[in-house]
Amino acid sequence: MDYESLYKEYQYIEKSLKDQLKGLAKLQKSIAKTMEKGELAKARADLGPLAEFCDATVENVTALKGTLLGFDSRSYIESGLFASQLLEQCKAAGIDVRGEFPVYEMFPYRVRISVEEEAVYLDRKKFALLNPKSLVDLIVKSQEKLYRASFNATSFANELAGAYDLAMLANPKNKSGDIYLATLYKFLAPMARSRREYDQQSYAFDIARLFDSEEVELKGGRRYQFGPSRNNTKALRILDKEGREHFLATIRFF
């Protein structure tokens, strides 16, 4: 059984349970009102329907318990069915996906499916969501929030230039002036603590936004230029604002 089938089964029980709870609430109010007035005979007459609603409610709660506890969520994930339905929902939502089970890149996020925890990690944040559609909705909203966030291209480029200068000092034999972006990240976030706060996915996203920005003039009139690589394993894969894929490997400031 997949989650959609489980949810449909739950909705059937939930509708019946909701109707019964409404009936119980109505009878409770009726008994409270008649007892306040002293209409004991009417209150006694409501006891029969009240008991019937209670019995039906217990039956539905038992059915609901069987449905929820009977769903093998681990097998749903372990079999790959959850992942395949997640990818279908991603395709319908226009989310660019790379990778294979259990780790995917949904730029700028790294999405990891944990079979053991029956959860999904969006970068380092854990979400116990087993409804593929809900998870995709979350990813879409998170991506939109990132793209709406303000970005100062000049400030980021100057920070990048500072890290670039440190990297050049560390490698005086570099005559070309090109430095791998992956190497530059280590100078931009040199400590483990800073890398936790500013991970490689966030770095790639900032690089993508700088790539999308009009070229800015840096301190001292310096400029920058991105470079590709024949070996894409050394490149950052980014998506521009139009959703086009680019592989950026190096940068140089001049």
N, C-alpha and C positions, 0 to 999 in steps of 0.2 A: 504493500500500500504506500502511496506517496502522500505528501502533506495535503495536496488539494482534495484528495479523496477523504482523508481524515477530517478535514475542515467541513466538507459537505455533510459528513455523518454527524459531526458535532452540531452544525447549524440545525439539523432536523431535531435533535434532542433539545437543543437550546430553545427553539421556538416553543416546544411543548412545555418545557420547564418554565419559561417566561410566562406562558398563559396560566399555568398552575399557581405560580407565585402571585400573579395578579388576583386570581380567584381567592387565594388565601388572605391576601391583604384586604380584599373587599369584605370577606366574611369576618375577619378580625375587627374591622371598623364597625361592621353591623352589630356584632356581639357587644363590643365596647359601648356602642350607643344605646342598645336596648338594656344593657345592664345598668347604665347610668340612669335611665328612665324608670327602671324597675320592671321592664317587660320580660320577666323570667321565662315565660312560656316560649316567646319568640327566640330568646337566646338559646334555649334547649333545642328548638327546632333546627337551629343552625349547626348544631354539633354533628349531625349526620353528614351533611355536605362538607363540613370542615375535615372530618376524618377521611372522607373519600379523596379530597384534595391532598391531604397529608400522605396517604398511601401512594397515590399516583406520583407525588413529588419524590418520595423515597425510591420508587421504581425508576424514575428518570435519573436520579442522582446515581443509582447503582449502574444504570446503562452508561451514563457519562463516565463514570469511573472505569468501567470495562473498556470503553472506547479509548480514553486517554492513556490508561496504563497498558492497554493491549497493543498500542502502536510501537513497533520496534524502530525507534529513532536511530539507533546505532547502525542497524542494517540498512536503513534508508540512506544514511550518509556513506557507509562503507561500500555499498554496492555501486556507488557512483551515480545513482538516480538523482539524488539531490543536486549534485554538480551539473549534470546534464540539463536539468530543469532550470538551474540558475543561469547557465549559459544561454538557454533559450530566451529567458526573460531579459538578459543583457542585450541580446541581439534585437529584441523587440523595442528596447529602450534606447538603442543606438549607442550602447557602451562599447568602446573598443577594448577587446580582451586579448591578452597573450598569455602563453603558459599552458600548463596541464595540471591535472589533479595531483596533489591537493593545493598547489600554489599558482596563483594567477596575478598578472599585472593588469590593473584597470586604472590607467594613468590618471592621477599620479599615485594611486594607491597600490599597495601590495596586499592581496587578499589571500588568506590561508585558511583552508578548511581543516578543522581539527576533529578527527574521528573520535579520539579518546574523550575529548571534552564536549563533544556534540555541540560545537559552536563554530563561529567564523571570526577570524581576526581581520580587522581592517587596519592595516599597519600593526600597531601594538594594542589597539583597542578591541576588546572581546565583546562579541554580540551573540547571545544565545537565541538566534532567530533561525527557525527551520522552515519558514515560509519563503521560498525563493523570491516571490514578488515583493514582499516586505523588505527583504535585504537589498534588492535592486533599487527600490524606492529610496532607501537610506543612502545608497552609494550615489545615486543621481543628485539627491539633495546636498550631500556632502561635497560633491564636485562643483555644483552650482555655487555653493557658499564660498568655496576656495576661489573660484573665478570672479566672484563679486568683491572679494577682499581687495583693499587698496594695495598697490604695489609701487614702490619708488624705484624705478629702474636706475636712476643716477646713483642713489645710495647703495643699492646692491652691487652695481658695477664697480663702484669705488672700493667696496669691501672685497670684492673679487680681485681687484687689482692689487690690493694689499697682500692678499694670500698668494697671488701670483709672484709678487716680488720676493716673498719669503721662499717660495718654491725654487725660483731662479738662483737665489743665494745658496740654497741647499744642493744645487746641481750646477756648478759653474761650467761643466763641460757641455751644457746644452747651448749649442750655437744657433739653432733654428728659432728659438724663442717660443716654440709650441710646447705646451704642457697639457697632459691629459686632464680632462675635467674631473675624472675619478681621483687622480692624484691631488688636484687642487682642493677637493672636498676635505681631504685630511688636514690641509693647512688652514682651511676655513673653520673647521671644527676639530681641533687637535686633541681634545680630551674626550674620554668616554662619556662623561656627563653631558657635554655639549652635543655629542652625537645622539644621545637619547632625546634631547630637547629639539634638535634639528637633524632629523634623519636624512638618509640619502634620497628618499622619495620627495621630501620637502625641498631638498636641494635641486633635484631634477625639475620640480615644478617651477622653482624660481628661475632656473636656467631657461625653461620654456617661455616664461613670461618676459625675460630679458630678450630672448630670441625674437619674440613677437613685437617687442617695443621698437620704436624708431631709435636708431643708434644715438647714444648720448655721448656728449663730450665730457671726458673726465678731468680731474685735477691735472694741471700742467698741460692740458690740451691733448692728452693721450686718447687713443682709440683702441678698439679691440676687434678681433676677427675670430670667428669660430672655424674649426676645421674638421673634416670628416676622417674616416679611417677605413682602410680596406678590411680590417678585422672589427666587425661590429660588436664583438664580445668586449672590446675596450671602449665602446661608445655608450653614451647615454641615449636611450630611446625616449624621445619626447613627442608630444602631439602639439601642433600649433593651434591657434584659436579657431581655425577652420576644421580641425580634426585630422589634419594631414600628418603623416608620420615622418620624423626626421631622426637621423642618427648623428649626434654631435660627439666628436671624440676629443678634440683639443680646443684650446683658446690661446691666443697670444695678444699681448698688449704692446703697443708701439707708439 
